[in-house]
Amino acid sequence: MTEPPVETSVRVSTLELFFDLVVVFTIMQLTDSLADHLGWAALGETVLMLALIWWMYSGYAWLTNAMAPSSTYRRTLLLVGMAGFLIIALAIPGSFGAKGWAFGVGYLLVTLAHSVLFLHSAGASAVRAAVGFAPLNLVSAGLVLAGGLLPSSSRAIWWGAALVVQFVIPFLRRLGGVSLIAGHFVERHGLIMIIVIGESIVSIGLGFAGVSLDGASILLALLGLGVAYYFWWAYFAGDEERSTAALAGITDPVRRAWIAIWAFGHAHFPMVIGIVLFSAGIKEAIPAAFDPLAWSAAAALAAGAALFLVGHAVFLLILGIRHGVPHRLMAAVLILPTVFIGRIDATAQVLAILAIMSVGLIIEDLPELIRSRSTNLHTFGR
């Protein structure tokens, strides 16, 4: 059997991390806006905007995987893209109102910078691929801008059409033209996820605005921190290394590209939405402490944690990793009914979510811990 070629190890640059911080600011804005108007309409708007944002963030992850930001020209255009994301973030609170035009302008700026960089700075094969997808990305950005300029009553239709264009792009263009360095790609998505998980901690702090610091609120904050920790555990405790190995082991460039799109693009999206939902819920829960939560806040807590676990389980399955999948799915199923606990007591619901996640993930790791302990005892005995 022929061994797959060893890939060059490329670390994520500090500029890419700086870029990601700006993108996460847009996600924080979405969380705050959702928390202020928890309901079906706000959720639909949040999902639509985040889907558009996530598509272009993924585009930049592919871009810097194929092209290091190693020149002033490249860094300047990345700065232009960051400026576009910042405009989007600032427009989010009123994006379905008077600020829709700003969201559209920012989105067009992000897309233009991405297209120019791909067409003028990437390798020959990447440029050929960009010739295929860049015009379609610009069509999508044009729809976003048009929706932002037109009356808000039709905005969701225009932005939904832009999302449809984005979804079909991979099916219309041959994949594999852009080389994919597995280690860099996995690390880049891992960094954005750790920052997004950190956003749930920020939401705990924001929930204390105007709230007295007492034992009840501190307890709830610590329980929220515990849930964020198990978000980290689910994503990073061993599975990041396994996902790197799984992606690197796919030698066919077209199949690797498809797996990357479905695993790191589509499957990561529900994880991010899940964290946004949980963060919005915990922000609303902090002032409640031992009081009942509204249905919307209790549902946000339960659905957010469950959606994250389901998204990660799907991510592992797409990569062919079955380790931990049943535990995540079972935990997600058990978490959903905690919405009824939240209707009685906010702290009890967060405690229940934390208990379910911790037990599920600890049980998942028990066989490996037992094997490790047995190996150590055997080695010591020798």
C-alpha positions in Angstrom: 0.0 0.0 0.0 1.3 3.4 -0.9 1.6 5.8 2.0 0.0 9.2 1.5 2.5 12.0 1.1 3.6 13.9 4.1 2.1 17.4 4.0 4.0 20.6 4.7 3.1 22.0 8.1 1.9 25.6 7.9 0.8 27.4 11.0 -2.0 30.0 11.1 -0.5 33.5 11.1 -1.2 36.1 13.7 -2.9 38.2 11.0 -5.3 35.4 10.3 -6.1 35.3 14.0 -6.6 39.1 14.0 -9.0 38.6 11.0 -10.9 36.0 13.0 -11.4 38.4 15.9 -13.2 40.8 13.6 -15.4 38.1 12.3 -16.2 36.9 15.8 -17.3 40.5 16.6 -20.0 40.1 14.0 -21.1 36.9 15.8 -21.2 38.7 19.1 -23.4 41.4 17.5 -25.7 38.7 16.3 -25.9 37.2 19.8 -26.7 40.5 21.4 -29.3 41.3 18.9 -30.9 37.8 19.3 -30.8 38.1 23.1 -32.6 41.4 23.0 -35.4 40.1 20.8 -35.6 36.3 21.5 -38.3 34.8 19.3 -38.8 33.1 16.0 -38.5 36.2 13.8 -35.2 37.2 15.4 -33.9 33.6 15.2 -34.7 33.4 11.5 -32.9 36.7 10.8 -29.9 35.6 12.9 -29.6 32.3 11.1 -29.9 34.0 7.7 -27.2 36.6 8.5 -24.9 34.2 10.1 -25.2 31.8 7.1 -24.1 34.6 4.8 -21.3 35.6 7.1 -20.1 32.1 7.6 -19.9 31.5 3.9 -17.5 34.3 3.3 -15.5 33.5 6.5 -15.1 30.0 5.0 -14.0 31.6 1.8 -11.2 33.4 3.6 -10.1 30.2 5.4 -9.7 28.6 1.9 -8.0 31.7 0.7 -5.3 31.9 3.3 -4.8 28.2 3.1 -3.8 28.6 -0.5 -2.0 32.0 -0.1 0.0 33.1 2.9 -0.5 36.8 3.8 3.2 37.4 3.3 3.2 40.7 1.3 2.0 44.2 1.9 -0.4 43.9 -1.0 -2.0 40.7 0.5 -2.1 42.1 4.0 -3.7 45.3 2.8 -6.5 43.4 1.0 -7.1 41.3 4.0 -7.4 44.5 6.0 -10.1 45.6 3.4 -11.9 42.4 4.1 -11.7 43.0 7.8 -13.1 46.5 7.3 -16.0 44.9 5.4 -16.7 42.5 8.3 -16.6 45.4 10.7 -19.2 47.3 8.7 -21.4 44.2 8.7 -21.0 43.9 12.5 -21.9 47.5 13.1 -25.0 47.2 10.8 -26.3 44.0 12.4 -28.6 45.5 15.1 -30.5 47.4 12.4 -29.8 45.2 9.4 -33.5 44.3 8.9 -34.4 47.9 9.4 -32.7 51.2 8.3 -29.1 49.8 8.3 -29.7 47.1 5.7 -27.7 49.1 3.1 -24.6 49.1 5.4 -24.8 45.3 5.8 -24.9 45.0 2.0 -22.1 47.4 1.4 -19.9 45.6 4.0 -20.7 42.3 2.4 -19.8 43.5 -1.1 -16.5 44.8 0.3 -15.7 41.5 1.9 -16.5 39.6 -1.3 -14.5 42.0 -3.6 -11.4 41.7 -1.4 -11.7 37.9 -1.4 -12.1 37.7 -5.2 -9.3 40.1 -5.9 -6.9 38.2 -3.6 -7.8 34.8 -5.1 -7.5 36.0 -8.7 -4.2 37.9 -8.3 -2.3 36.3 -5.4 -3.0 32.5 -5.4 -1.3 29.9 -7.5 -2.2 29.1 -11.1 -4.6 26.2 -10.2 -6.3 28.3 -7.5 -6.7 31.2 -9.9 -8.4 28.9 -12.4 -10.8 27.7 -9.7 -11.4 31.3 -8.6 -12.4 32.3 -12.2 -15.3 29.9 -11.7 -16.5 30.8 -8.2 -15.6 34.5 -7.9 -18.3 35.7 -10.3 -20.9 33.7 -8.5 -19.8 35.0 -5.1 -20.1 38.5 -6.6 -23.7 37.7 -7.8 -24.5 36.6 -4.3 -23.0 39.8 -2.8 -25.0 41.8 -5.3 -28.2 40.2 -4.1 -27.2 41.0 -0.5 -26.6 44.6 -1.5 -29.9 44.8 -3.4 -31.8 43.4 -0.5 -30.2 45.9 1.8 -31.2 48.8 -0.4 -34.7 47.7 -1.1 -37.6 47.9 1.4 -37.0 45.7 4.5 -40.2 43.7 3.8 -38.4 41.9 0.9 -35.0 41.7 2.5 -35.2 38.1 3.7 -36.2 37.0 0.1 -33.2 38.7 -1.5 -30.8 37.5 1.2 -32.2 34.0 1.0 -31.7 34.0 -2.7 -28.0 35.0 -2.1 -27.7 32.0 0.2 -29.1 29.7 -2.4 -26.5 30.9 -4.9 -23.8 30.2 -2.4 -25.0 26.7 -1.7 -25.0 25.7 -5.3 -21.6 27.1 -6.2 -19.7 23.9 -5.3 -22.1 21.9 -7.5 -21.6 24.2 -10.5 -17.8 24.3 -10.4 -15.2 21.5 -10.3 -13.6 21.3 -6.9 -10.0 20.5 -6.2 -8.3 23.4 -7.9 -7.4 25.0 -4.6 -4.8 22.9 -2.7 -5.9 22.2 0.9 -3.3 21.9 3.6 -5.1 19.8 6.2 -3.2 21.0 9.3 -3.6 24.7 8.6 -7.2 24.3 7.6 -8.1 22.4 10.8 -6.1 24.8 13.0 -7.8 27.8 11.4 -11.3 26.5 12.2 -10.2 25.4 15.6 -9.1 28.9 16.4 -12.4 30.5 15.3 -14.3 27.9 17.3 -12.3 28.6 20.5 -13.0 32.3 20.1 -16.7 31.7 19.5 -16.8 29.5 22.5 -15.2 32.3 24.5 -18.1 34.5 23.4 -20.4 32.6 25.7 -18.2 33.7 28.6 -18.5 37.3 27.3 -22.3 36.8 27.3 -22.2 35.8 30.9 -20.4 39.1 31.7 -22.9 41.1 29.7 -25.8 39.4 31.5 -24.5 41.1 34.8 -25.3 44.6 33.5 -27.6 46.0 36.2 -27.6 42.8 38.1 -26.5 42.6 41.8 -23.4 40.3 42.3 -24.7 37.8 44.8 -24.3 34.1 45.4 -27.1 33.1 43.1 -25.8 35.0 40.1 -22.2 33.9 40.7 -23.4 30.2 40.9 -25.2 30.6 37.6 -22.2 32.2 36.0 -20.0 29.4 37.1 -22.4 26.8 35.7 -22.4 28.7 32.4 -18.6 28.6 32.4 -18.8 24.8 33.0 -21.0 24.4 29.9 -18.6 26.5 27.8 -15.8 24.2 29.1 -17.6 21.1 27.8 -18.1 22.9 24.5 -14.3 23.1 24.4 -13.9 19.5 25.6 -16.3 18.1 22.9 -14.4 19.9 20.1 -10.8 19.9 21.2 -10.1 17.0 23.5 -8.5 14.7 21.0 -10.9 15.2 18.0 -8.9 18.0 16.5 -5.9 15.7 16.0 -8.2 13.0 14.7 -9.8 15.4 12.2 -6.4 16.6 11.0 -5.3 13.0 10.4 -8.6 12.2 8.7 -8.5 15.2 6.3 -4.8 14.7 5.5 -5.4 11.0 4.7 -7.7 11.9 1.8 -5.4 12.0 -1.2 -7.9 12.8 -3.9 -8.0 16.6 -4.0 -11.7 16.7 -5.3 -12.9 14.4 -2.5 -10.8 16.3 0.1 -12.4 19.5 -1.1 -16.0 18.1 -0.8 -15.2 16.7 2.7 -13.8 20.1 3.8 -16.9 21.9 2.5 -19.4 19.6 4.3 -17.4 19.1 7.5 -15.9 22.5 8.1 -18.4 24.6 6.2 -21.9 23.1 6.7 -21.4 21.0 9.8 -19.6 23.8 11.7 -22.5 26.1 11.0 -24.9 24.5 13.5 -22.1 24.4 16.1 -21.7 28.2 15.8 -25.5 28.7 15.8 -25.7 26.5 18.9 -23.1 28.6 20.7 -25.0 31.8 19.7 -28.3 30.4 21.0 -26.8 29.3 24.3 -25.0 32.6 24.7 -28.2 34.5 24.1 -30.0 32.2 26.6 -27.3 32.5 29.3 -27.3 36.3 29.0 -31.1 36.3 29.7 -30.7 33.7 32.5 -28.2 35.6 34.6 -30.7 38.2 35.9 -33.2 35.4 36.6 -31.0 33.1 38.7 -33.4 31.0 40.7 -36.5 32.4 39.0 -38.4 30.8 36.0 -37.2 31.6 32.5 -39.4 32.7 29.6 -40.0 29.9 27.1 -37.7 31.7 24.6 -34.7 31.9 26.9 -35.1 28.3 28.2 -35.4 27.0 24.6 -32.3 29.0 23.6 -30.3 27.3 26.4 -31.5 23.8 25.6 -31.5 24.1 21.8 -28.1 25.8 21.7 -26.3 23.1 23.7 -28.1 20.3 21.8 -27.4 21.8 18.4 -23.7 22.2 19.1 -23.4 18.5 20.0 -25.4 17.4 17.0 -23.3 19.6 14.7 -20.1 18.1 16.1 -21.4 14.6 15.8 -22.2 15.2 12.1 -18.8 16.8 11.6 -17.1 13.6 13.0 -19.3 11.4 10.8 -18.4 13.3 7.7 -14.7 12.8 8.4 -15.3 9.1 9.1 -14.6 9.4 12.8 -17.2 7.4 14.9 -15.5 7.9 18.3 -17.8 9.9 20.5 -20.7 10.3 18.1 -23.3 8.2 20.0 -22.4 10.1 23.3 -22.9 13.5 21.7 -26.2 12.5 20.1 -27.6 10.9 23.3 -26.6 14.0 25.3 -28.3 16.2 22.8 -31.5 14.2 23.1 -31.4 14.4 26.9 -30.7 18.2 26.9 -33.7 19.2 24.9 -36.3 18.4 27.6 -34.4 20.7 30.1 -36.4 23.5 28.6 -39.2 22.5 31.0 -36.7 22.7 34.0 -35.9 26.3 32.8 -39.5 27.2 33.0 -39.3 26.4 36.8 -35.7 27.5 37.6 -33.0 29.0 35.4 -30.1 27.8 37.5 -31.5 24.3 37.6 -31.7 24.1 33.8 -28.1 25.2 33.3 -27.0 22.7 36.0 -28.9 20.0 34.2 -27.3 20.8 30.8 -23.9 20.9 32.5 -24.5 17.5 34.2 -25.7 15.8 31.0 -22.7 17.1 28.9 -20.1 16.3 31.5 -21.4 12.7 32.1 -21.7 12.0 28.4 -18.2 13.2 27.6 -16.6 11.6 30.6 -18.2 8.2 29.8 -17.0 8.6 26.2 -13.4 9.0 27.5 -13.5 6.2 30.1 -12.4 3.3 27.9 -9.3 5.3 26.8 -8.5 6.3 30.3 -8.8 2.7 31.5 -6.5 1.5 28.7 -4.0 4.3 29.5 -4.0 3.4 33.2 -3.6 -0.4 32.4 -0.7 0.4 30.1 1.0 2.5 32.7 0.5 -0.1 35.4 1.9 -2.8 33.1 4.9 -0.7 32.3 5.5 0.1 36.0 5.2 -3.6 36.8 7.9 -4.4 34.3 
